[in-house]
Amino acid sequence: MDRILDYKVSLCEDGMTVLHFLRAKGFSRHILTSMKPDKKALTLNGEKAGGNTVLHTGDVLHVRILETGSCEGIIPAEMELSVLYEDEDILVLNKASNLPVHPSIGNYENTLANGVESYFRSRNLICPFRCINRLDRDTSGALILAKNALSAAILSAQMRNREIRRTYLAIVQGIAPKKGTVSAPIGRKDGSVMERQVDFDHGESAVTHFQRLAISDNYSLLELHLETGRTHQIRIHMGYIGHPLPADYLYNPVYDRFSRQPLHSYQLDFRHPLTGKQMCITAPVPGDLCDSFRK
């Protein structure tokens, strides 16, 4: 969606060029390039400005970012969404389990992206699907969507710089240690498009911290924090230390107690991309995990 911003130049920003100022605010090169065709993208104190215009204390820089992303290819499909937080820059959802995030072969109209497209259209918003933290189909919980290009760029940078703290809850088989850290690189399994494995020769660095919260009938409830975000990281690391998630159709298809892998994105801590305010958003634990763990 389009985003209009007004910045008042502070004393410490005096003498900056507009280009330097915007880069410091998180504007990516792609966003700055997309703004060039818009003759009204930048005005300073009501007058047209350019990238090399020098700023002075007290100046007001007006910035307009027009939406250039596309929503084509995502068919809107009405579905019930659980909104945890929303403003003009971000939408945080509590994703249901058994729900793919992105359309793919065999899943063209039954994904979260389809539901979000319908949600935005019902509010007359043009917002391409910009997902910041991705979740597997069977993983439930908190997921951030950026509603404009600038919030997407800033949040993506936070993710790359490991500034978004992600807290997961998982139920694993066996009595896990009280706490620990798994540092084992993860790579694609030979001959498979989807499967991953611990691969010390060719894998990418992956680090998972965990703490045991409770025990029930030879299952452990864990709180986990990710330093990295490799595909299937928690599932791979927990299996690697001998405590796999049950009901994991790829790595541990044991369905005697759970109908889906018991993994939940419980909490996200991050800085709001535009206001800089520290955010802490929690997704309630779904009933199927609570009920199954108590059995």
Helices and strands as residue ranges (DSSP letters): E 3-8, G 11-13, H 18-24, H 29-35, E 42-44, E 47-48, E 60-65, E 83-86, E 90-95, H 112-121, E 140-146, H 149-160, E 165-173, E 179-183, E 186-188, E 196-198, E 207-216, E 219-226, H 233-240, E 263-271, E 278-282, H 287-294
